[in-house]
Amino acid sequence: MNSGQPKLISLEKYHALLALAKKKGLSETFEKPKHQWVISNSDSWLARISLPWHTLPDQSGNLKEIDDFHLALVMIRAGIATTGYFHNGEMLDHKVFRAYMVRQKQGKSQIKYLKTKGKSRAGSRLRLGESEHFFEEINERLQEYEKDFAITTWGYSCGKTLWPYFLGSDPPPPFSKDAENLIRIPFHVQQPDFSTLQTIHTKLRSIHLTLSESGLVMFDDLDTAALKEENEDDW
């Protein structure tokens, strides 16, 4: 298995990893902003374990489900986005948003184009207007989630170029960029459509392990054959 690539692991393997870390006297911490259990030595991290978002670890890393868990997800790429609301693992709402934001031939979003070339004529103004409406619609949906449900956790995936426009939209999203219950989705999102929304939600309810180069060596005796499966597909 290549280092840096998250791998789906079972709960049994997670417990085996915790036991091995304790046996080796390694440091273990819970990084709440990323919802990850991190195993380190004196030099650097060895393993980052993305925990199921509907669970919380105790001081030893043992997982307990969160009662009445409300999850809202938003994933944004140029010209397409999706939102979803889930209660205790069940999808109760979803929507896909589309906008005419990409310049023909160049394949570049209008926002990214404006950062490099400045405004052009009617076509650019149309795309820019579509972009503004795009973020307004997304945030109106998220504001509805905030109003109607007691959201436990917000999860997002949004490119760096689009992030300021998402936060600066009117209306804005119902959370600040520093909100304690806001977590960046730790998986690559290529096309945020309905199918991807379902897949990402399933992944967020599972355990995923990322090993550093040193971690690959340190945990070589932890059923490495199972850990060296092919990389999961990107979405």
N, C-alpha and C positions, 0 to 999 in steps of 0.2 A: 504494500500500500504506500502510495506517495504521501509524504508529510504535507500538511496543510489542507488535505481533502477530508471533509466530514464523512464519516461512515456510520450507517445505521447499525446499532448494536442492541442486543437483548438486555432486559433487566438483569438477568443472571450474569451476563458478562460485565455489566456495570458494577454489580456487587463484587465480582471477582477482581475488578480493577481497583475498587476501593480497598479491598482486603490486601491486595499486593502493595498498594501505595503505603498502607499503614505498616506492613511488614518491612518495607524498605525505609521507613522513617521519613517519608516525604511530606512536604507541606501541602495542605488542602484548604482551599477557600471557596466561598460562593461569591461570584461576581454578579450582583443583582442587576445592574444595567444591561448585561448581556444574557442573563439567566443561564449562566454557565458555572459548572463545578470545575475548578482549576487545580491541577496537581503540578507542583513545582519542586525543584531542588534549590540549592543555594544560588545557582546561577541564573536559571530562567524557567519558564513554564515547560512542562513535558507533555501534558494532556489537557485539552479543553473539551469538556463534555457539555454539549447543549442539552439541557434537561427539558422534559415535556413542560410546556407553558402552563398546563393546568395543575402542576404540582409545585411543591416547595420542599427543599431539603432541610433536614435538621442539622445539628452541628457535626454529625458523622456522615452526612450525605444521604441518609435514608429519605426516601421520597414519601410525601403525603399529599393526597389530592386536595385541591382547594374547593371548599364548599361553594355552590352557586356561582360557578365560574362563567363570566361574560367576556367574550373576546371579540374585538373588532379589528379587521385587517384592511389595509389599503396598500395597493401596489400600483406604481405609476411608471410608465415609460412614455416617450414622446408619441402622442396620438392615441394612446390606449391606456386605460386604467381599470381597476376593479376594486370594489369594496365588498366586504362580507361581515355578517354578524352571526356569532355562534354562541349558543347557551348550553353549557355542559356537554360540549362535543357535537351538538346538532346545529347544522346550518339553518337559520331562520330567515335570513335575508341576504340577497346578493344583487349586484348591479355591475354591468360593464359600461364604461364610458369611452366614447371615441371622438376624435377631433381631427380636422384637417390642419395638421401642424408641420408636416414634413414637405420640404421643397422637392419638387420633381427633379430627377436625375441626380442631384447631389445627395439625396437621401439624408439630409440634415434637418433637424427640427428648426422651426423659425426662431425660437429662443436662442438656440446655439448659434444660428446664423447672425442674429443681431449682435451677439457678443463679439463677433469677428469682423463683420462687414458693415454693420449699421443698417438702417431701414432702406428698403427699396420702394417700389411703387404699390399699386393696388393689390397685387397678389400677396405681398408681405403684410400689408395692413389687414387683409382678410385672414391670413393665417394667425397673425397676432391676436386678432379679435377672437378667433376660434380658441386660441390657447387660453385667453383670459376666461372665457365661458367654460372651458374644460375644467379648470381648477375650481371655479365657482360651483359647478354641479357636484364635483367630488366632495367639496367641503360642506355643501348643503346636506348631502346624504350623511356625512359623518356627524354633523350637528344634530340630525334627527336621531342617530344612535345615542348620542350624549343625552338628548332630551328624554328619550323613551326607555333607555336601559341603563342599569347601573354597571357601566363598563369596568371590568376588573383590569384588563390589559389591552392596550392598543399596540398593534404590530404594523410596521411599515416597511416598504421597500421603494426607494425613490432615488434616482440618479442625482449626483451632486449639482448638475446644471439646473435641474428642475426643482430641487429642494427649496431654494429661496422663493420661487414663484408660488409654490404650494403653501408655504408658511405665510407669504405676504398677500395671499388672495383675500378678497372681500366677498363672502365671509371667510375668516381664517379657519383652520382646523380647530377642533375643540380641545386642543392640548398644545402646550408649549414644547419647544425642541428639547427642553430639559426636564420634562415631566417624568416623575418617578415610575409611572406605569406605562411608559412608552419604550418599546423594545424594537430594535432593528431586526428584521427577519434575516436569519443567518444563512440563507440559501440563495443561490443565484436565481433571479426571476428574469427570464428572457421575454416572455409574452404574457402579460397579466390578464388572461381571459378567465372564463368560468372554470375550465378544466384545471388551469394552473392554481386557481384559488382553492379548489378541492385538494389538489396534490400537496400544496404548501401547508394547508391545515392539517392534513394527515401527518406530514413530517414534523410539524410543531407539537404533535402529541406523542412523539417518539423520542428516543435517546440517540444522539449522534456524537461520535468521538472523532476528535482531531488530534493527531500526534505530531509533535515537532520531530526534527531529525534525531535529537537526543532521546525523545520519547520512544521512537521506534526501537532504539537500542535498549532502553531501560525496560520496556515491557515486551521484549522479544519472546519471553516465556509465557505470555498470556494468550495461548491459543492463536498464535500468529497466522496460522493457515486461514482461519476464519476472518482475521482482520485484513488479509491481503486480497480480498475480492476486488473485482473491477469497480472503478468509480461509478457512482450513481449518475444518471443522466441529469443534465441541466435543463431548467425550464425557462 
